[in-house]
Amino acid sequence: MTTAVSDPFRKQNESRLDMLKKTVTTLKWKVFNAIPILIHYPLAGLPGSEPAGAPAGLAPARFRATAREAARELFPELRGYSAPARRADFLSLFAMGSVGTSCFTSESDIDFWLIYRPGKLDSYARHIALERLKNIEEWAERKAGLEIHFYLHDLEEIQKATFSYDKENAGTFGPILKEEFLRTAVYVAGAEPSFWPSASEPTTDFGPLQKLTSEQYLAACLQQLEKAIDKPFKSAIKVALLRNLAANPERPTPAEIVRDRIREGKRVDPYILLVEYLWEYFRSTGQEKDFRFLKTVLYLKIVSEETSQGRLIRTQEHLLKAGFQGIGPSIDLAHLSRFFSWPFSERRKFAEEITAYIHRSIREISMFHRSDSSTADWLRLLTKKFGLRRFTQDTIESLTFSDVPSRGEKNLSFILHPETGTWHLSLQLFVGRPDPERIHSIFHSPSPIVLLAFALKNNLWRDRTTEIRAYPSDEFPKRHGIFLRELSRLFDHHFPLENLDRKEKPIFHLLAGEMRHGVRETFKRITLFTVTSWGLVRYKIFTGPDSLSTTVREIIGGVPAREGVRVVTDSPSKGLESEIERIFRRASADPDHAFLAGDSSHLLVIDPPDVFVASSFRELVRNLSSRPKPTLFTPNPQGEDETFLKTIFTPERDEIRVYRWTEKNETLLIIMDPAGRLYSWSRNRTDADFSLPEDLRYVAEFSEGVSLQCFEIEHRPGFPIPWAVSTVHVPNRRTPNPEREIHVFLEAAGILRASIGHRTLGPASPEEVYRRIAEVVREARRGRKSYPVHITSLRFPAYIHQRVSPVDALRKKHEMEDRITRLLENL
C-alpha cells in the first residue's frame, strides 16, 4: 500500500495548496483554510450559522492542520472547542478551477464543490444549505476580499455526470463539467478521493469519466459558441477544447492525462497541460492563429485580475517557469500587460480577432455537420446573431465585447459641436473650451444619452474610476449617473437563439428624458431605447416641446412591449417619472376606457392602439366626443391647464354635466354623463342660444330625474388662473308653438315614425321620414330663410331605452336634425 508520504496525488494536492498560499494575501489564506471548519460547526454567531437547522458537518471530519489553526485565530470562540459536530450531512469539500495553478491571480475567485452522499438532501434541505453557504461567501468577501462560490453536488449525480439540478450543466454539458472538475480539483476537507493510493476509508468515489460522441461534443460546442458571441473571454478556451474533442472523441481527455502524469510522479499544472493539449490539436490542423489568440485570452485574463504591477510580474514569472511561452508560438507579454492603456482603436482591432476566431469555429463545425438539418439550423441562427452584434443605424453597436477585460477609461469627454448640434464622444481629456475640430471623436449622436449607452456597451465607463467631462456642461444631463444605471439594466436582457426565427418584437422600453429647466420644466429631448426579442437595443430620438407626446404615440401605437416601459429623466422633481409610467400601465390595464394625459404643450387622447395629439382645447373636445368609449383623465400635474381638464373631465356620480364655451361667434357645447361618456357639438352663437334649452329639456326628460348641471367655460390667457368655470341657469323651455313640435319614434331596426302637430309621418325608412319632415317644415315656414331644424323628442323602443345613455340619445337626435336640415336646404 502506498504511504501518504509517497502518494503522488497527495503531493500534487499539497503542491497546489502551497502555490495558492504564495499567491494570495495572508488574510485570504487564513479565510480559505477556515472555510471547512465553518461548514462543519454551525455555531451561533459564526458565519454560516443561519438559517437554523440547515445541513452542516463533514463526515469523516478530516481537516488539514492549517484549517483548525486559521479558524481558531479568526474566531476565538473556537479555541479549545473539540466537540464532535452534531450533524454529518456532507461528505467532502473540493476547490476547482485555476486555484493553485500558474494562472491563478491574487484577485481570482475560488469555486468550491461541497459534496453530499446520494439522496442525503431533498430540495428544501438543498435550498437552506445554499442559504447558509451564501452567508459564508459574503463573510469571506467582507473579511478578506476573497470571492468564493459554493456549488452543492449529490455524489451520484457526479458519478453519472447528470447534474439534473443544474440547468446550465445538465445533459450534454454534464460530462464536460465533470472533466473540468477532475482535471483541476484540489482536495480541501472530508473524505479523500478514492483514486488516491493512500486514501483512508471512507473515500469519495467520483466514478468513471464519461465520454461523449463527436455529435454530442459538437452540440455542446454550439451552445458554448452562442455564449461566446456575447462573452467570448469566458468561452474561448471551452470552445477550443470542445472543437478538439469533437474532432478526436477517442483521444484521452486532459483530465485523464493529468491523472496519468501525476501517477508517474510528475508535477502537473492543469492549465499549462490544457494549453499543451490544445496546441497539439491546432498544430495538426494548421491553425496557429487560433492558438495564439487563445494564449492571448488566457494571459489577458490574468492581466485584468492583477491589481498591481508587482503582482502581475510575479504571476508572469510563474507562467514562464511553467513553460507557458515554450508551448507553440510565443506572445508579446510586455505589450499585453499594457492592455488597459491601449488606444480604443487597438482594442477594436483585438475585438476583430475575437470575431475572426468565432467565425472560424462556426465554419469548422459546419464542416462536421453538413447533413444534420437541426445543427444546420442552429449554425444559421448563430451566424445571424453574430451578424446582428454589429448592426446598422439606430442600434447601439458592440464594437468590443461585454466581457473583454476593462477597467473603464480614465476620462470620457462629451462635446457638443456648436455648428452641427451633434454630441461627440472622445477619450481625450480637455481643459477649458475644447476645439471640436481637434478632438478625436470615436462616436457621435444628436443625443448625449446615446453616447452614454455606447460607452457602457463598449466597456469605456466604469463606476467610481471614470471621470466624465462635458462641454457645454449646462447642456449635458446633470443626473447622468441615473441614466447609466438604467442603461446597465437595459443591457442585462438576454433572449434565446430561437427568437431569431420569429418576427422581431419589442420587449422593454426605456424612455430617457432630458429636461429644459426653468419656471416650468419641459422636455428638451427624449431618447427611446427598445430591447427587442432579437437581443438588439434600438433607439429613436425625439426633440422639442412635443417630444413626450410623440414618444407616447410611438410606444402605444406600436406593438406592446412584454415587460412594459421604464421612465428616467434628469428632472429633480419627484413624481414625474412615475406619472408618465402610469400612462403606459393604464393603457394596458384598462382597455375599456380612453383617457387623457398632458405634457407641456399638448393634450393626448390615449385609446390604444390610437393616440391623438391635440394642440388646442377645441381639437381635444372634438376628438373625445367622436369616441364611443368613456374617457377618463390621468393628468401630468404640470399646471393650471391640466388641473382644469381634470375638473371638467372627471365624471360625477348621478350627475350629467353640460359645458358651454363661446369663442368669437362659435359656441362649443360638451355633455358628459356619470359613466364618463362624452359628446360635443358646435353651433353659431345665435343657434346655440336657441337650441341649448331644447336640448337640456330633452336630456332631462330622457334621463328621468338624474341631476343636470350647466356650466360656462371662460378662457383668459395671461391671467394667473387662465380657466374659469361658472354655473349658469338655462331654462328648459319648449317650442312656443306646439303645432311645430317634431317627435320621432324608432319603431324597429331601420323603421321610423314621426309626428308634427297632428300629422303622422311613417312608419317608413329613415330617409323617407326625414324627407317628409323637411317638406312639412318648408311648407310651414312659407319660404322664410332656412335655419336648423330642432327635434322636440326622440323616443326609443322599450327594450332599447334602458341601454341608451342620455349622451348617446342626444348624439342620435343631433344626427337626425343635421340630416333633416341638409334636406331642407335643398328643397
LINKAZI-V262014 format. One record per helix or strand of 2 or more residues. SS is the DSSP state (@ for helix, = for strand). FROM is the first residue (numbers start at 1). LEN is the number of residues. If there is no record, write none. Layout:
SS	FROM	LEN
SS	FROM	LEN
//
This chain:
@	8	16
@	26	15
@	65	10
@	76	3
=	92	5
=	110	7
@	123	22
=	148	7
@	155	6
@	173	12
=	186	5
@	214	17
@	232	16
@	254	10
@	270	15
@	288	18
@	309	14
@	333	5
@	339	3
@	344	25
@	373	16
=	411	6
=	423	4
=	443	3
@	448	10
=	467	5
@	473	3
@	480	11
@	497	5
=	506	11
=	522	11
=	537	7
@	547	10
=	565	5
@	576	14
=	594	5
=	603	5
=	610	5
@	617	9
=	631	3
@	640	10
=	655	9
=	666	7
=	678	7
@	685	19
=	707	9
=	723	5
@	738	3
=	742	7
=	751	6
=	759	6
@	766	16
=	793	3
@	798	4
@	806	20
//
